[in-house]
Amino acid sequence: MCTNYEPYLDANFIRRFGAELPAVIFKPEAYPGYEAPVIRNIIRKVSDKAGEVECVAARFGLVPYWAKPEDAEKAKMPFGTHNARSETVGEKASFKHAWRNRQFCLIPAQSFYEPCWETGKAVRWKMSLANGEAFALAGLWEKWQRDEKMIESFTMLTVNADDHEIMKHMHRPGDEKRMPVILTEDDYDRWLNATTEEAHRMCQTFNAEKIMSVAAPAPKKSNSINL
């Protein structure tokens, strides 16, 4: 499970997709209820080829289209929707609409954070790629609308990581270990245009050697923005 990550806010990274970073002041770290940029197809062609791509500001924590206004308009949903289990994403009420409609998105990231419990206490660890490059997490987006009120939101897909060399040390002892689905550049277009069957196959754990050299304790910093 991932509740905290560092969005990648480099406009040049977004332009690689033929899109522009929204003119929004994003927090340096994203938590459920915060806005962050996501990349998605604008129009899906009948032929299933990639359509136009856009980058939008969306809330971390998916707001189902059927959510009650009093829940949707809170800072975050009263039930956790920031992560979606890849094994059951097509069955859960909160996610199945977005999944079946193939509302796949990319979540640009520089790193993500998890609590390591090896010392008996939760120690915040930072996970980044060993080569220092940005990456994207596999996500689903949704749109909630009532009259003129509209909320764009997203969730990140996760997979079981009980046997992962790094992730097996995260979270409380006895709890299932999970990690977000990390995509590399070769998978970006494939994820955005995947069938649900293909998307299921793409939900895999990420090679531990590619993140091990930079997985390390990272005390929580201020999330304020200097203007």
Sequence and secondary structure as in RCSB ss.txt:
>XXXX:A:sequence
MCTNYEPYLDANFIRRFGAELPAVIFKPEAYPGYEAPVIRNIIRKVSDKAGEVECVAARFGLVPYWAKPEDAEKA
KMPFGTHNARSETVGEKASFKHAWRNRQFCLIPAQSFYEPCWETGKAVRWKMSLANGEAFALAGLWEKWQRDEKM
IESFTMLTVNADDHEIMKHMHRPGDEKRMPVILTEDDYDRWLNATTEEAHRMCQTFNAEKIMSVAAPAPKKSNSI
NL
>XXXX:A:secstr
    EEE   HHHHHTTT    S    SSB TT EEEEEEES   TT     EEEEEEEES   TT  HHHHTSS
S SS  SEEETTTTTTSTTTHHHHHTT EEEEEEEEEEEEE TTSS EEEEE  TT   EEEEEEEEEEEETTEE
EEEEEEEEEE TT TTGGGBSSTTS  EEE EE GGGHHHHHT  HHHHHHH     GGGTGGG EE        
  
